Amino acid sequence: MLSIVKNIPQGQEAKEVHVVAIQLGVLVMAFISDALGTAPYAGVVLLGLAIPGGPPLGAAVVHKTEYLVSQLPMPMFFFYVGDDHYHVLIDEQAFTQIVLSMLGMTMIATPLLRFSYSPKIRLGASTKRPRFRSIQSMPSNFETFRILCCFHNQESIRNLITLLEASYPTQASPICTYVVHAVELMGRAAPLLVPHNKLKRTNTPTHQMIQAFENYSDNSEGQVTIHAYDMIAPYKSMHNTIIRLAEDKVVPLIILPFHDHQGMVDLTLIASIRQFNINVQTNSPCTVGILVDRDLSSRLRLTSSSFNVAVIFIGGADDREVLAYAARISGNPTVGMTVFRIILRGKLGGGNQEEEIEAKLDQSLVDEFKLGNIGNDCVNWYDIEVDDGAQVMSAIKKLQGDYDLVMVGRRHVEMSLRDEEMAVFMEHPELGVIGDMLSSLDFCDGMVNVLVMQESRGLGCGAFRSDSARVS
């Protein structure tokens, strides 16, 4: 086993011949064990213990054989062990007791673990430093802007770097970025999250992707610090690791790449990655942004004259986070920004108490943004009045332009713009009603990049919850 692992180039998977050799080794070990007078499976267990867990060998064996073994040989093993014609160290009564006990333990332990373990129950917050939950909650005297970026492959790196540069790192307000390369856990007993520099590998694909962030940090005009991590975990629980890291590092913003088409990642992983994004949205204690890259060739590229950002502000907690982030980006002299505020005429006269509070919070942030950009020729502001949700959608569709990035909140209090009301018409619920439309072919021919942001707290006024999005 050590010889096989040694001959596999770092960063590459085990070859097919290695997996076949191990499968043949199972038969050989079973034959040797039986010839020595012990149970045939004793040697097989020893062979399994000799296989190093995780990539490159253990993961390859699990990936190529797990489904077949669990669906065919394992049921046949239990069937033949229980057959009177198969002589074994147990009788029919003992076999029945073993099977029933395994079934009972599974039926009892699984729901107990599911209901007793909650990722939301974590260690108490430290009193030595502030715990920021959103971009808006950051005090003005807080110098470092922390961002956590998660990526699955190299195609997402360029756009993440461009977004970091657009966030305007300066000496007075530097950016500290925690970049995490997420890899699906296979052939390993426990999840793993380690700083990348502790792995001491220089020729792996992961190192090359991390090196792209390091090169950006070295060449950035502003001050950017990169802290890189490698994360190996199952997709169903991967969000727990990201959330704990965000809490530990006091991160107000998590950026996740969006995948829904061929060419970015393996088609079999798209549903898992989308569900991972939804899990982060649902459980995150801070703001989550999903970056939709619709053109891999040249669109999202920061230059002195061609990077244009559009911001759509309708109102609500999520849109306020968008505007707070836009306020930071607007200070970048190489970024042109256009803000479209959609105003519903029916809401101008006020509403219930919760709606009035939301409206006051919206107006307060709008006034702060305008005041901070007085004299900024790179920022344009337009107010668009509409009567209902249908006119909102129509007005946004008409905002065709040469935009490199469009920013919008995921959730909105307006009844006709809620996920529950529009779920039937949405292809990607995790992007929300507006975000789903902006990322479709109906807007700028599907060639615009979109950043959909969601604040951690739930919305008032009976708005839908973040866990309303599910991947079937």
Summary of the structure (lengths in Angstrom):
residues: 472
radius of gyration: 26.6
end to end distance: 39.6
largest distance: 89.9
contacts: 1424
relative contact order: 0.10
helix: 46%
strand: 17%
